[in-house]
C-alpha cells in the first residue's frame, strides 16, 4: 500500500526509521530488530540510504524487501541523488519496482567529500520530478522545522519545500526537533505557503549524549534549556540518561498528539527497546 493511501484511512499514523548496519554480522541480526518492531504494528518502516559507493545501498533494498515480504509492513526506501547519475537512479528504481516497493523518500543527500558529486541532480526536488516521470511511486520528502542548515533563511527553505510538493511529494517527515513550539510554528508557516500534504513529526529520543551531539551538529536542531539540563545531569549515567530521554520523548509525543499531529516518525537507531518503551507510553493516544 502506498503511504498516501494510509493517510487517507487513518490519522495519526506511527512509523519507524532504521538504518542498514555497516558490519556484516550486524546485518545478519537485522531480523531480530525487524521482528521486534513489527510487533509494535507500525504503519510503515523507513530504511535509510548510504552515501554513494558503499555497500549500504544494496542493503537498503534488501532490508526493504524483508520488511514488505517477510513482515508484511510497508517499507519507505530513502533514496539520495547527489552522488548518482540518472542511469544509476534508474537502476535502483527498477530494483524497487521488481520488489513491488512503491514508497520512496526522495533526498538530496549529505555532501561527503569522500564521494564525488555528480551533475544530474542538484536538489531533492529534481529527484522528485525524475521519479514521477519514471513510474508509479509514492514519494515522500523531508522538511526542517528549524530550517535546512544550508538555507539562507526560513522563507527560502519553505519555498524549496513548496517546490518539492508541487513536483510530486505527497507526504513529509520532519527532521528531529526537541521543542514542539518550533514544529507548530513551522507547520503554520508552510500551510500558509500552500504546502498541504500530511506532515509527520520526526522524534529522536536523547539516550546517548555523543550520538545526539553529532546529530545536532549535522542538522542544526536546537536544545531547549530543560533538555540541556537533563543531559548535563545524567551525562555520566547511561541508564539514567536513557530513562530520562525516553520520558522526554514520550511527553513530547503526547503533546504533539494532543495538537492533532498527522503522524509520529520515531528514529529508532536500530534499538527496538527504544521503540517499544515509547509505544507503551503513547499507545493509548493512538
C-alpha positions in Angstrom: 0.0 0.0 0.0 1.2 3.5 -0.8 1.7 5.8 2.2 -0.6 8.5 0.8 -3.4 5.8 0.9 -2.6 5.0 4.6 -3.1 8.7 5.5 -6.5 8.6 3.8 -7.5 5.7 6.0 -6.2 6.9 9.4 -4.5 9.6 11.3 -2.3 9.9 13.2 0.0 7.2 11.8 3.0 5.7 13.5 6.2 4.8 11.7 9.8 3.9 12.5 13.2 4.6 10.9 16.0 2.0 10.8 19.4 2.1 9.0 21.3 -0.8 7.3 24.2 -1.8 9.7 27.6 -1.3 8.3 29.1 -4.5 9.8 28.1 -7.8 8.1 27.4 -9.5 11.4 25.0 -6.8 12.5 23.3 -7.0 9.1 22.7 -10.7 9.8 20.9 -9.8 13.0 18.6 -7.2 11.4 15.8 -9.8 11.6 15.8 -9.5 15.3 15.2 -5.8 15.1 12.6 -6.1 12.4 10.7 -8.8 14.3 10.6 -6.6 17.4 9.5 -3.5 15.5 6.8 -5.4 13.5 5.2 -6.5 16.8 4.5 -2.8 17.5 2.3 -2.6 14.4 3.8 0.5 12.7 2.1 1.8 9.5 5.5 1.7 7.7 9.2 1.4 8.4 11.7 3.6 6.6 15.2 2.4 5.7 18.0 4.9 5.3 20.3 5.1 2.3 24.1 5.2 2.5 26.5 7.6 0.6 27.4 6.8 -2.9 29.8 3.9 -3.4 29.1 2.0 -0.2 27.7 -1.5 0.2 24.9 0.1 2.4 23.0 1.0 -0.8 22.3 -2.6 -1.7 21.5 -3.5 1.9 18.8 -0.8 1.8 16.8 -2.5 -0.9 17.4 -6.0 0.6 16.1 -4.9 4.0 13.1 -3.1 2.4 12.3 -6.4 0.7 12.3 -8.2 4.1 10.1 -5.6 5.6 7.5 -5.9 2.9 7.5 -9.6 2.0 8.5 -11.2 5.3 7.0 -8.9 7.9 4.1 -7.6 5.7 4.8 -3.9 6.6 5.2 -1.2 4.0 8.8 0.0 3.6 9.8 3.5 2.8 13.1 3.5 1.0 15.3 6.5 1.4 16.9 7.5 -1.9 19.6 10.1 -2.2 20.7 11.6 -5.5 23.7 13.9 -5.2 26.2 11.1 -5.8 24.3 9.3 -8.5 23.6 9.7 -12.2 20.2 9.3 -13.8 21.2 5.9 -15.1 22.2 4.8 -11.6 18.9 6.1 -10.1 17.0 4.3 -12.8 18.7 1.0 -11.8 17.7 1.5 -8.2 14.1 2.4 -9.2 14.0 -0.8 -11.3 15.1 -2.8 -8.3 12.3 -1.3 -6.3 9.8 -2.0 -9.0 10.8 -5.6 -9.2 10.4 -5.9 -5.4 7.0 -4.3 -5.6 8.2 -1.4 -3.4 6.3 1.8 -4.2 7.3 4.2 -1.4 10.4 6.4 -1.7 11.7 9.2 0.5 13.5 11.4 -2.0 16.5 13.2 -0.6 19.4 15.2 -2.0 21.8 13.5 0.5 24.6 14.9 2.6 27.6 16.3 0.8 30.5 14.0 1.5 34.0 14.9 0.2 34.8 11.2 0.1 32.3 10.7 -2.8 32.3 12.9 -5.9 29.2 14.8 -6.6 27.5 14.1 -10.0 25.7 16.7 -12.1 22.4 15.1 -12.9 20.6 16.1 -9.7 21.2 19.3 -7.6 18.2 19.3 -5.3 15.8 16.8 -3.9 13.0 18.4 -6.0 15.0 17.4 -9.1 14.9 13.8 -7.9 11.2 14.0 -7.2 10.4 15.2 -10.7 12.6 12.4 -12.2 10.9 9.7 -10.1 7.4 11.0 -11.1 8.4 10.7 -14.8 9.9 7.2 -14.3 7.0 5.3 -12.8 4.1 4.9 -10.3 5.8 5.6 -7.0 4.5 7.4 -3.9 7.1 10.0 -3.0 7.8 11.4 0.5 10.1 14.2 1.3 12.0 15.7 4.3 11.2 19.0 6.0 13.1 21.1 8.6 11.2 22.7 11.5 14.2 24.9 12.2 15.1 25.4 8.5 17.6 23.5 6.5 21.1 24.2 7.7 22.2 25.4 4.2 19.1 27.6 3.6 19.7 31.4 3.6 16.6 31.9 5.6 13.2 30.3 6.6 11.4 31.8 3.6 13.8 30.3 1.1 13.5 26.9 2.9 9.8 27.0 2.7 9.8 28.0 -1.0 12.1 25.0 -1.7 9.7 22.8 0.3 6.7 24.1 -1.7 8.6 23.2 -4.9 9.1 19.6 -3.7 5.4 19.2 -3.0 4.5 20.8 -6.3 6.8 18.4 -8.1 5.1 15.4 -6.5 5.8 14.8 -2.8 2.7 13.6 -1.1 3.9 13.2 2.5 6.6 14.9 4.6 8.7 13.7 7.5 10.3 16.3 9.7 13.9 16.4 10.8 14.4 15.8 14.5 13.4 18.6 16.9 13.0 18.9 20.6 10.8 22.0 21.1 7.3 21.3 19.9 6.5 25.0 19.6 9.1 25.2 16.8 7.2 22.4 15.0 3.8 24.1 15.5 5.2 27.4 14.2 6.8 25.7 11.2 3.5 23.8 10.4 1.5 27.1 10.4 4.0 28.8 8.1 4.1 26.0 5.5 0.3 25.7 5.5 0.1 29.4 4.7 2.6 28.9 1.9 0.3 26.3 0.3 2.0 23.1 1.5 -1.0 20.9 2.2 0.4 17.3 2.4 0.5 15.4 5.7 3.5 16.1 7.9 4.9 13.6 10.3 6.9 14.8 13.3 10.3 13.2 13.4 11.3 12.2 17.0 14.7 11.1 18.2 15.0 10.2 21.8 18.0 11.5 23.6 19.6 8.4 25.0 23.2 8.9 24.1 25.0 12.3 24.5 27.6 11.7 21.9 25.1 10.5 19.3 22.7 13.4 19.9 25.6 15.9 19.7 26.6 14.5 16.3 23.0 14.7 15.0 22.6 18.3 16.2 25.8 19.3 14.5 24.6 17.8 11.2 21.1 19.2 11.2 21.3 22.3 13.3 18.5 21.4 15.8 18.4 23.4 19.0 18.2 22.0 22.5 15.6 23.6 24.9 17.0 24.6 28.3 15.2 21.8 30.2 16.5 19.2 27.9 20.1 20.6 28.0 19.9 20.5 31.8 18.6 16.9 31.7 21.5 15.8 29.6 24.1 17.6 31.8 22.5 16.0 34.9 22.7 12.4 33.5 25.6 12.5 31.0 27.8 10.3 33.3 25.0 7.8 34.0 24.0 6.0 30.8 21.0 4.2 32.4 19.6 7.4 33.9 20.0 9.3 30.6 18.3 6.5 28.7 15.3 6.6 31.1 15.1 10.4 31.1 15.5 10.6 27.3 12.6 8.1 26.8 10.4 10.0 29.2 11.2 13.3 27.4 10.3 11.8 24.0 7.0 10.3 25.4 6.0 13.7 26.8 6.9 15.4 23.5 4.8 12.9 21.5 1.9 13.2 23.9 1.8 16.9 23.4 2.1 16.5 19.6 -0.8 14.1 19.5 -2.9 16.4 21.7 -2.3 19.0 19.0 -3.6 16.7 16.3 -0.2 15.9 14.6 -0.8 13.8 11.5 1.9 11.3 12.3 4.8 10.3 14.5 8.0 9.0 13.0 10.5 7.6 15.5 14.2 7.4 14.7 14.8 4.1 16.4 18.6 4.0 15.9 18.0 0.2 15.3 17.1 -0.2 19.0 13.7 -1.9 19.3 13.7 -1.3 23.1 13.6 2.4 22.4 10.6 2.0 20.1 8.8 -0.4 22.5 9.1 1.8 25.5 7.9 4.9 23.6 5.0 3.0 22.1 4.0 1.7 25.5 3.9 5.3 26.7 1.8 6.7 23.8 -0.3 3.7 22.7 -3.5 4.9 24.5 -3.4 8.1 22.4 -3.0 6.4 19.0 
